[in-house]
Amino acid sequence: MNELNSYYHHRLHRYDFIQLVDQCHSLCHQALEYCSNKDDKYVDKKHLDLLADCAELCRITSRLFRTRSQFLPEIGLMCAEICENCGHSCRAIDESDVLLNACQKACKKCALVCRTLF
């Protein structure tokens, strides 16, 4: 961990990071269920797969962070990449939708923090 990452790691309380990743997991999971019951624009397979992948990877990242896994840096960077893509997908589907907008913002924030920490 370089000096900058170490600084941010200490500045960001463990609980805050876990809460952030868990919130992203929850919103992606909610958005997945929501989109699965909507019309064609919302049930795009790539979009649904991204929501499912993002929710699952956020869950795994949270667990690995709690246990201080040696694999966290690699998984954290993967989480950032998927969150970024998922956020873009939510915005592209319908940026005026309240749930998808909340999911997009959570994904963007999660991606930013993961890239900063890992």
Secondary structure, DSSP 8 states (H G I E B T S, - for coil): --HHHHHHHHHS-HHHHHHHHHHHHHHHHHHHHHHHTS-TTTT-HHHHHHHHHHHHHHHHHHHHHHHT-TTHHHHHHHHHHHHHHHHHHHHHHHTT-HHHHHHHHHHHHHHHHHHHH-
